[in-house]
Amino acid sequence: MKIEYRDEDGRLLTQKEAFRQMSYKFHGHGPKQKKQEKRRKEIHEMEAEAANANKEFGTAANLQRTLSATGKYNRARS
């Protein structure tokens, strides 16, 4: 059996992060403002990296976009 811990947005937490969340809940307090800002910044950077990884780059991608825009690109590639 594998236990996964997730935050309120559904992101997977490490074991350390999950323990901190449980500790905050148990003791009735939360992370300070600087830690919250740092975590938001990390999440924003990870999401930006994921968005950039999905984009196609390079000459071949530019050629495909140009050909598909002009209607000369045959989608049935071999």
C-alpha positions in Angstrom: 0.0 0.0 0.0 1.3 3.4 -0.9 0.2 6.6 0.9 0.1 9.8 -1.0 -0.3 13.2 0.6 -1.7 16.1 -1.4 -2.3 19.7 -0.6 -5.6 21.6 -1.0 -4.9 22.2 -4.7 -4.2 18.5 -5.4 -0.4 18.7 -5.7 1.6 15.8 -4.4 3.5 16.6 -1.2 6.8 15.1 -0.1 6.9 13.3 3.2 8.4 16.3 4.9 5.8 18.8 3.5 3.0 16.5 4.5 4.4 16.2 8.1 4.6 20.1 8.3 1.0 20.4 7.1 -0.2 17.9 9.8 1.9 19.7 12.4 0.4 23.1 11.5 -3.1 21.6 11.7 -2.5 19.8 15.0 -0.9 22.8 16.7 -3.4 25.3 15.3 -1.1 27.6 13.4 0.4 27.9 10.0 3.5 28.9 8.1 4.6 32.5 8.4 4.2 35.1 5.6 7.7 34.6 4.1 7.4 30.8 3.9 4.0 31.2 2.2 5.4 33.6 -0.3 8.4 31.3 -1.0 6.0 28.3 -1.5 3.8 30.4 -3.9 6.9 31.4 -5.9 8.1 27.8 -6.1 4.6 26.6 -7.3 4.4 29.4 -9.9 7.9 28.5 -11.2 7.0 24.8 -11.4 3.8 25.6 -13.3 5.7 27.9 -15.7 8.2 25.2 -16.4 5.5 22.6 -17.1 3.8 25.0 -19.5 7.0 25.7 -21.3 7.8 22.0 -21.6 4.6 21.4 -23.4 5.4 23.9 -26.1 7.2 22.9 -29.3 10.4 24.8 -30.1 12.8 24.9 -33.0 12.8 25.1 -36.7 10.7 22.0 -37.3 8.0 23.3 -35.0 8.0 26.7 -36.8 7.8 25.0 -40.2 4.8 22.9 -39.0 3.0 25.9 -37.7 3.6 27.9 -40.9 2.5 25.0 -43.1 -0.6 24.3 -41.1 -1.5 28.0 -41.0 -1.3 28.2 -44.8 -3.2 25.0 -45.3 -0.4 23.3 -47.2 0.5 21.0 -44.3 -0.7 17.4 -44.7 -1.7 16.1 -41.3 -1.4 12.5 -42.4 2.3 12.2 -41.9 4.1 8.9 -42.3 
